[in-house]
Amino acid sequence: MVPVIAEQLRVEKERVETGKVRVSKQVHEEYQVVEMPLVHEELNVEHVPINQYVETPPPPVRYEGTTMIMPVLREVLVVEKRLLLVEEVRISRREVTTHTAEQVTLRHEQINTEHLTKAQPGAPNGPTTSTQA
């Protein structure tokens, strides 16, 4: 037999320092004005007193342009006083004439006057007039 020779390759790596590098970092600041539109919303809330009683269900939220109108309701207790005509009292006037008999005393006066004159022959002496009232 003939011997066969085979070669094998074996490769290895080694790290070898060939130099050094120092790395440092510096921060430089630069200011710039940048304008950017930002949008936000602002609400204007206005309370408008209405103070009206409603008989129907609550009115819905409605819009007038960009304004939202939202009704605010409150339940209130309503005590109601009413006048009830119970009766009528009717008063009439009438004239009534009645005849009655009563005993009354009526007085009258009588005045007597007497004129005295000198006695003349043939004339009687005494009162000359009499008056009744």
C-alpha positions in Angstrom: 0.0 0.0 0.0 0.9 3.4 -0.8 0.5 6.0 1.9 -1.7 9.0 0.9 -0.9 12.2 2.5 -3.5 15.0 2.8 -2.9 18.4 4.1 -5.4 20.2 6.2 -5.7 23.9 6.7 -6.2 25.3 10.0 -6.8 29.1 10.2 -6.9 31.1 13.4 -7.4 34.8 14.0 -5.9 36.9 16.6 -6.6 40.4 17.5 -3.7 42.6 17.3 -3.8 46.2 18.5 -2.5 48.5 15.8 -3.5 51.8 17.4 -5.9 53.6 19.7 -8.7 56.1 18.9 -10.2 58.3 21.5 -13.8 59.5 20.7 -15.3 62.5 22.5 -18.6 64.2 21.9 -19.5 67.9 22.2 -23.0 69.3 22.0 -23.5 72.7 20.4 -26.9 74.4 20.9 -28.5 76.6 18.3 -31.8 78.4 18.8 -34.3 78.9 16.0 -37.8 80.3 16.0 -40.2 77.9 14.5 -43.8 79.0 13.9 -46.4 76.3 13.9 -50.1 76.8 13.8 -51.8 75.2 16.8 -55.6 74.9 17.0 -57.6 75.0 20.2 -61.3 75.7 20.9 -62.8 78.2 23.3 -66.3 77.9 24.5 -68.5 80.9 25.3 -71.3 79.8 27.6 -74.2 82.1 28.0 -77.2 81.4 30.3 -80.4 82.9 28.8 -83.3 82.9 31.3 -86.6 81.7 29.7 -88.8 80.9 32.7 -91.7 79.4 30.8 -93.7 76.4 31.6 -93.8 73.7 28.9 -96.6 71.2 28.4 -94.9 68.9 25.9 -91.8 66.7 26.4 -88.5 68.5 26.7 -87.4 70.3 23.6 -84.4 68.7 21.9 -81.0 70.1 21.6 -80.8 72.4 18.5 -78.2 74.3 16.6 -78.3 77.8 15.3 -75.2 78.1 13.1 -72.2 77.0 15.3 -74.2 77.6 18.5 -75.6 74.6 20.3 -78.8 75.5 22.3 -79.5 73.0 25.1 -82.6 73.5 27.1 -82.3 73.1 30.9 -85.4 71.9 32.7 -86.4 71.8 36.3 -89.4 70.1 37.8 -91.4 72.4 40.0 -94.3 71.7 42.3 -97.3 73.8 41.2 -100.0 74.4 43.8 -102.9 76.0 42.2 -105.7 77.9 43.9 -108.9 78.3 42.0 -112.2 79.9 42.8 -115.2 77.6 43.0 -118.6 79.2 42.8 -120.5 77.3 45.5 -123.9 79.1 45.5 -125.6 82.4 44.8 -127.5 84.2 47.5 -130.3 86.3 45.9 -131.8 89.2 47.9 -134.9 90.9 46.6 -136.6 94.0 47.9 -140.4 94.4 48.0 -142.7 96.9 49.7 -145.4 95.6 52.0 -148.2 97.8 53.3 -150.1 96.6 56.4 -153.0 98.3 58.2 -153.0 98.4 62.0 -155.2 100.1 64.5 -153.8 101.7 67.6 -155.3 103.9 70.2 -153.6 107.3 70.4 -154.3 110.4 72.4 -154.7 113.6 70.6 -154.7 116.9 72.5 -156.0 120.2 71.6 -155.9 123.5 73.4 -158.6 126.1 73.8 -157.9 129.6 74.7 -160.5 131.9 76.1 -159.9 135.6 76.1 -162.0 138.1 78.0 -162.1 141.8 77.3 -163.3 143.9 80.2 -165.0 147.2 79.3 -166.7 149.8 81.4 -170.2 148.9 82.0 -172.5 150.7 79.7 -176.1 150.9 80.2 -177.8 148.0 78.6 -174.6 145.9 78.0 -173.8 142.7 79.9 -170.5 142.3 81.6 -168.4 139.2 80.6 -166.2 137.8 77.9 -166.5 139.3 74.5 -164.5 136.7 72.4 -163.4 133.1 72.6 -160.7 131.2 70.5 -160.0 127.5 70.2 -157.0 125.9 68.9 
